[in-house]
Amino acid sequence: MMTDPFRLALILGGAKSGKSRYGLSLAQGFPAPRLLVATGEARDAEMAARIARHRLERGPEWETREEPLNLKDALTASQGRYGVIVVDCLTLWLSNLMLREDQGSGIEAECLQLLEVLKNTSTPAIFISNEVGWGIVPENALARAFRDRAGRLHQCLAQLSDLVVLVAAGLPLTLKGS
């Protein structure tokens, strides 16, 4: 499933929409070695089992780097070493930052720094993220701040991306690119 070549791709969808499967299948069109930068953390036994299962499903041609916070440095250090880099998932990274940082400008600065790194990336990268803007207005301030930050980050990344795909029920809908 290879589309026209791209440098940056953004794959959006809801929970269990098939977005990760689609992003990984898209990455198979690039030469090995391939890198998955995982932003999730095993905070309980169920999540640890998920992480282990996903590693097995990807297989040995994938390297995995767990990076819950320092995404820009992980991407910078990986340039030129892989055929493709997949980041799964951008919204987990954002929530990790929000849970560890104050609600001030530190998070905005992290997002801006990530976008600056992506302007100069040479290795193709695929970002997988949850579309969170279709629900009701969240009841609490933290949830509203998360939704707002995710929406702004998605808009900025979509502008930089050559390919933007929305996945629902396992079906991809190309929003930008081909």
DARA-V791281 format. One record per backbone hydrogen bond with DSSP energy under -0.5 kcal/mol. CO is the residue of the C=O (numbers start at 0). NH is the residue of the N-H. If there is no record, write none. Layout:
BEGIN
CO,NH
CO,NH
END
This chain:
BEGIN
0,2
6,124
7,161
7,162
8,126
9,11
9,164
10,128
11,166
12,130
13,16
16,169
17,21
18,22
19,23
20,24
21,25
22,26
23,27
25,28
26,29
32,82
32,83
33,62
34,36
34,85
35,37
35,64
36,87
37,66
40,42
43,47
44,48
45,49
46,50
47,51
48,52
49,53
50,54
51,55
52,56
53,57
54,58
58,61
60,33
62,35
64,37
64,66
68,70
69,73
70,74
71,75
72,76
73,77
74,78
75,78
77,80
77,81
83,34
84,125
85,36
85,87
86,127
87,38
87,39
88,92
89,93
90,94
91,95
92,96
93,97
94,98
95,99
96,99
96,100
103,106
103,107
104,108
105,109
106,110
107,111
108,112
109,113
110,114
111,115
112,116
113,117
114,118
115,119
116,119
117,120
123,84
124,8
125,86
125,127
126,10
127,88
127,89
128,12
129,131
131,134
139,143
140,144
141,145
142,146
143,147
144,148
145,149
146,150
147,151
148,152
149,153
150,154
151,155
152,156
153,157
154,158
155,159
156,160
162,9
163,174
163,175
164,11
165,172
166,13
167,170
169,171
170,167
172,165
175,163
END
